[in-house]
């Protein structure tokens, strides 16, 4: 089952305590698409500039990602520059150049408008709403957002949430969106706005999944080396939704297993800069770390 992702493709300049890269392939749609492509066919809608060469496309093509919705506009590709200190949970933005992304108006190819699974990556909620109305055949709609849109367009975001099946959001953002400090109460507020399922990403503290009357808590995978957290949330979303797409959407959705798969992909994403670790990743490695997650969370019944 195919996934359609609409988001950003960018060049990232990132500095962490472990090194630095300049103009590396990044953006929400790129990180999501590569992670999801291990499990399901991916169709990508984004915009790049004239400086985005065939060599830049190649890592996406190597994962058989359909770039039929990747348009080239006159100008330069979106660029972001950030730095991490010892606290790798948050980056300090040094520079943002929207360039061609400033005028991005997603146009989903007509032949893609019945794609069953739609992921609205982190872009303007007005654009997300427009995409939602283009892809009327979607059986499952998931969305991400960020503090910039929560501050700047709260009403547009809340309107969008009324049409979303799964919201993926980090713990700071859901507190900001709802005004609730307690995550359980914050999730209850969001679910009243529309999404029946909410996934709260908590960085090095793991993830919480809420659906129906159930809640699921999963720790982050313990890593000896974290090089660059950029794109980890998008890689999580790619693994999470890629797994759901691989299982089909007609039966019961196994969000718990999807959360483990997403966490596996995020754990690999942070082991190198840009998409470098995912480029080298293999399915046997994914299965091996999934198995280690099972061991990590197994315990005996209290007697």
C-alpha positions as CSV (number, residue, x, y, z in Angstrom):
1,X,0.0,0.0,0.0
2,X,1.5,3.4,-1.0
3,X,2.1,6.4,1.2
4,X,1.9,10.0,0.0
5,X,4.1,12.5,1.9
6,X,3.9,16.3,1.4
7,X,6.5,18.3,3.1
8,X,9.9,19.9,2.7
9,X,13.1,18.8,1.0
10,X,16.0,21.0,2.2
11,X,19.7,21.5,2.6
12,X,20.8,21.3,6.2
13,X,23.9,22.7,7.8
14,X,24.2,21.1,11.2
15,X,26.8,21.3,14.0
16,X,26.8,18.9,17.0
17,X,29.5,18.2,19.6
18,X,30.5,15.3,17.3
19,X,31.0,17.1,14.0
20,X,29.5,19.3,11.4
21,X,28.0,18.9,7.9
22,X,27.1,21.6,5.4
23,X,24.3,21.6,2.8
24,X,23.4,18.0,3.6
25,X,20.2,16.5,2.2
26,X,17.4,17.0,4.7
27,X,13.8,18.3,5.2
28,X,10.8,16.6,6.7
29,X,9.6,14.8,3.5
30,X,13.1,13.5,2.7
31,X,13.7,12.0,6.2
32,X,10.2,10.6,6.3
33,X,10.3,9.1,2.8
34,X,13.6,7.3,3.2
35,X,12.5,5.7,6.5
36,X,9.1,4.7,5.2
37,X,10.5,3.3,2.0
38,X,11.8,0.2,3.9
39,X,8.2,-0.9,4.4
40,X,6.0,0.6,1.6
41,X,6.1,2.5,-1.7
42,X,6.4,6.2,-1.1
43,X,5.3,9.1,-3.3
44,X,6.8,12.5,-2.5
45,X,5.4,16.1,-3.1
46,X,7.8,18.9,-2.3
47,X,9.7,21.8,-4.0
48,X,13.4,22.3,-4.6
49,X,15.5,24.9,-6.4
50,X,17.7,24.9,-9.4
51,X,20.7,24.0,-7.2
52,X,19.1,20.6,-6.4
53,X,21.1,18.4,-8.8
54,X,20.6,14.8,-10.0
55,X,23.2,13.8,-7.4
56,X,20.9,15.2,-4.6
57,X,18.0,13.2,-6.0
58,X,19.9,10.0,-6.1
59,X,19.6,8.9,-2.4
60,X,15.8,9.2,-2.8
61,X,15.8,7.3,-6.1
62,X,18.0,4.6,-4.6
63,X,15.1,3.9,-2.2
64,X,12.7,3.7,-5.1
65,X,10.8,6.8,-3.9
66,X,8.5,8.2,-6.5
67,X,9.6,11.8,-7.2
68,X,6.8,12.6,-9.6
69,X,5.6,15.3,-7.3
70,X,9.0,16.9,-6.6
71,X,9.0,20.2,-8.6
72,X,11.9,22.4,-9.4
73,X,11.3,26.2,-9.1
74,X,13.4,29.1,-10.1
75,X,15.7,30.0,-7.2
76,X,17.5,28.2,-4.4
77,X,16.4,25.2,-2.3
78,X,15.2,25.7,1.3
79,X,18.1,25.9,3.7
80,X,18.3,25.4,7.5
81,X,21.2,25.8,9.8
82,X,21.3,24.7,13.4
83,X,23.5,23.7,16.3
84,X,23.2,21.3,19.2
85,X,25.0,21.6,22.5
86,X,25.4,18.8,25.0
87,X,21.6,18.6,25.2
88,X,20.8,16.9,22.0
89,X,17.0,17.1,22.5
90,X,16.8,20.5,21.0
91,X,18.6,22.5,18.3
92,X,19.4,26.2,18.2
93,X,18.4,27.6,14.8
94,X,21.2,29.7,13.4
95,X,19.7,30.5,10.0
96,X,16.6,29.8,7.9
97,X,16.4,30.6,4.2
98,X,13.0,29.6,2.8
99,X,13.9,30.4,-0.8
100,X,11.6,28.5,-3.2
101,X,9.8,26.9,-0.2
102,X,8.3,30.4,0.6
103,X,6.1,30.1,-2.4
104,X,5.4,26.4,-2.2
105,X,1.8,25.5,-3.2
106,X,1.5,21.7,-3.2
107,X,0.0,20.2,-6.3
108,X,-0.7,16.5,-5.9
109,X,-0.5,14.8,-9.3
110,X,-4.0,13.6,-10.4
111,X,-2.9,10.0,-10.5
112,X,-1.9,10.1,-6.8
113,X,-5.1,11.6,-5.5
114,X,-6.4,8.2,-4.4
115,X,-3.3,7.3,-2.4
116,X,-4.7,5.4,0.6
117,X,-2.3,6.8,3.3
118,X,-1.5,10.5,3.4
119,X,1.2,12.0,5.7
120,X,1.0,15.8,6.1
121,X,4.5,16.6,7.2
122,X,5.4,19.8,9.0
123,X,4.3,22.6,6.7
124,X,1.8,25.5,7.0
125,X,-1.6,24.1,8.2
126,X,-3.4,26.0,5.4
127,X,-1.3,24.1,2.9
128,X,-2.0,20.9,4.8
129,X,-5.7,21.6,4.5
130,X,-5.4,22.2,0.8
131,X,-3.6,18.9,0.3
132,X,-6.2,17.1,2.4
133,X,-8.9,18.3,-0.1
134,X,-6.8,17.2,-3.1
135,X,-6.3,13.7,-1.8
136,X,-10.0,12.8,-1.2
137,X,-9.4,9.1,-1.5
138,X,-7.1,8.7,1.5
139,X,-8.3,6.1,4.0
140,X,-5.8,7.2,6.7
141,X,-4.5,10.8,7.3
142,X,-1.7,11.5,9.6
143,X,-0.2,14.9,10.3
144,X,2.8,16.6,12.1
145,X,3.2,20.2,13.1
146,X,5.6,22.4,15.1
147,X,5.7,25.3,17.5
148,X,5.9,27.9,14.7
149,X,2.5,27.0,13.4
150,X,1.0,26.4,16.9
151,X,1.9,30.1,17.7
152,X,1.2,31.6,14.3
153,X,-1.8,29.7,13.0
154,X,-3.6,28.0,15.9
155,X,-7.1,28.2,14.4
156,X,-6.0,26.8,11.1
157,X,-4.3,24.0,12.8
158,X,-7.3,23.2,15.0
159,X,-9.5,23.1,11.9
160,X,-7.1,20.7,10.3
161,X,-7.1,18.4,13.3
162,X,-10.8,17.8,12.8
163,X,-9.9,15.9,9.7
164,X,-6.9,14.0,10.9
165,X,-6.8,10.3,12.0
166,X,-3.4,10.4,13.7
167,X,-1.5,13.4,15.1
168,X,2.2,13.0,15.6
169,X,3.6,15.7,17.9
170,X,6.3,16.1,20.4
171,X,5.7,16.7,24.1
172,X,6.6,20.4,24.2
173,X,4.4,21.1,21.2
174,X,1.3,19.4,22.6
175,X,1.7,21.3,25.8
176,X,2.0,24.5,23.9
177,X,-1.0,23.6,21.7
178,X,-3.3,22.8,24.7
179,X,-2.0,24.8,27.5
180,X,-1.9,21.6,29.6
181,X,1.3,20.6,31.4
182,X,0.2,17.0,32.0
183,X,0.6,15.0,28.8
184,X,-2.5,12.8,29.5
185,X,-4.7,15.8,29.9
186,X,-3.1,17.4,26.9
187,X,-3.8,14.4,24.7
188,X,-7.5,14.4,25.9
189,X,-7.8,18.0,24.7
190,X,-6.3,17.2,21.3
191,X,-8.5,14.2,20.8
192,X,-11.6,16.3,21.4
193,X,-10.4,18.4,18.5
194,X,-10.6,15.4,16.2
195,X,-7.7,12.9,16.0
196,X,-8.8,9.5,17.5
197,X,-5.1,8.6,17.9
198,X,-2.2,10.8,19.2
199,X,1.4,9.9,19.2
200,X,3.6,12.0,21.5
201,X,7.3,11.9,20.7
202,X,9.5,12.5,23.7
203,X,13.0,12.4,22.3
204,X,15.5,10.4,24.4
205,X,12.5,9.6,26.7
206,X,10.7,7.5,24.1
207,X,7.1,7.8,22.8
208,X,3.5,7.6,24.1
209,X,0.7,6.3,21.9
210,X,-3.0,7.0,22.8
211,X,-5.9,5.4,20.9
212,X,-9.4,4.7,22.2
213,X,-9.1,3.8,25.9
214,X,-5.6,2.5,25.7
215,X,-2.2,4.1,26.2
216,X,1.2,2.6,25.3
217,X,4.5,3.8,26.6
218,X,7.8,2.9,24.9
219,X,11.3,3.9,25.9
220,X,13.8,5.2,23.5
221,X,16.4,2.6,22.4
222,X,19.6,3.1,24.5
223,X,22.4,4.1,22.2
224,X,26.1,4.5,23.0
225,X,26.5,7.0,20.2
226,X,24.1,9.8,19.1
227,X,25.7,12.0,16.4
228,X,22.8,14.1,15.0
229,X,19.2,14.1,16.1
230,X,18.0,16.1,13.1
231,X,15.2,14.3,11.3
232,X,14.7,11.7,14.1
233,X,11.0,12.7,14.5
234,X,10.4,12.4,10.7
235,X,12.2,9.1,10.6
236,X,10.0,7.9,13.4
237,X,6.9,8.9,11.5
238,X,8.3,7.2,8.4
239,X,8.8,3.9,10.2
240,X,5.5,4.2,12.1
241,X,3.3,4.9,9.0
242,X,5.4,2.7,6.7
243,X,4.6,-0.3,8.9
244,X,0.9,0.6,9.0
245,X,0.9,0.8,5.2
246,X,2.7,-2.6,4.9
247,X,-0.1,-4.2,7.0
248,X,-3.0,-2.6,5.1
249,X,-5.6,-0.3,6.5
250,X,-8.7,-2.5,6.4
251,X,-8.0,-4.5,9.5
252,X,-7.1,-3.4,13.1
253,X,-4.3,-0.9,13.2
254,X,-1.5,-2.1,15.4
255,X,-0.2,1.3,16.6
256,X,1.9,-0.3,19.3
257,X,4.0,-2.3,16.9
258,X,4.1,0.7,14.5
259,X,5.6,2.7,17.4
260,X,8.3,0.2,17.9
261,X,9.2,0.2,14.2
262,X,9.2,4.0,14.2
263,X,11.5,4.0,17.2
264,X,13.8,1.6,15.5
265,X,14.1,3.9,12.5
266,X,14.6,7.0,14.6
267,X,17.4,5.2,16.6
268,X,19.3,4.6,13.4
269,X,18.6,8.1,12.0
270,X,20.5,9.7,14.9
271,X,23.6,7.6,14.5
272,X,25.0,9.8,11.7
273,X,24.5,13.1,10.0
274,X,21.8,13.7,7.4
275,X,20.5,10.5,5.8
276,X,23.9,8.8,5.9
277,X,22.9,6.1,8.4
278,X,19.7,5.3,6.6
279,X,21.5,5.0,3.3
280,X,23.6,2.1,4.8
281,X,20.7,0.5,6.7
282,X,19.5,-3.0,5.9
283,X,16.3,-4.9,6.7
284,X,18.3,-7.5,8.8
285,X,19.5,-4.6,11.0
286,X,16.0,-3.3,11.4
287,X,14.7,-6.7,12.4
288,X,17.6,-7.2,14.8
289,X,17.0,-3.9,16.6
290,X,13.3,-4.6,16.7
291,X,14.0,-7.9,18.4
292,X,16.2,-6.0,20.9
293,X,13.3,-3.7,21.6
294,X,11.3,-6.8,22.5
295,X,13.9,-7.8,25.0
296,X,14.2,-4.3,26.4
297,X,10.5,-4.2,27.3
298,X,9.9,-7.8,28.4
299,X,9.4,-8.6,32.1
300,X,7.9,-11.3,34.3
301,X,4.5,-11.3,35.8
302,X,4.3,-10.0,39.4
303,X,3.7,-13.1,41.6
